């Protein structure tokens, strides 16, 4: 039976509502497309509160792509503090600002293909920008979304891109915006990489992984 047929829309909606109640999503402080882009580039392998602080520092000094594109690397490095891979990210955010200025006339593009021409911007980051700042339906699949979706049984794939395709077949389109932050928080708090809290999980009755461990 295909995933589209196996899952009924009502069941998915009930699960999404349950996930959201159990782990309300974290939203970064900025919603302007440029700052969603910059914050998302900095957020990789970095705790949310560290990313928030770095974005705040950077934003206070360089309020837009015009100014950030001309920033000095050492200055940006000192402002973004403790984000993971800070030396790479300091270069990337300046470069992203420069490309936004030179190639896109100072406006963050609202097409996946254009966003992905910016160094350091992959499919996941581009999808976050589309959904979180433009409100364009897109599902960003990061490590949490990939793991949780495959545990639940919404997807059956080792590859995040295939997981995204499978999710798009069963998650109602009006739920794509906001899906990533919700699943990320759920993945951090409940469906953790190691030691998922299955007994406390409000959707365990629907979960393939939980059904399997109860049988073993
Ligand atoms: S039951 Fe366990 S594996 Fe399934 S979604 Fe909940 S925490 Fe994750």
Boltz pocket constraint, residues with backbone or C-beta under 6 A from the ligand:
constraints:
  - pocket:
      binder: B
      contacts: [[A, 148], [A, 151], [A, 152], [A, 190], [A, 191], [A, 192], [A, 196], [A, 197], [A, 198], [A, 199], [A, 201], [A, 202], [A, 203], [A, 204], [A, 207], [A, 208], [A, 209], [A, 210]]
      max_distance: 6.0
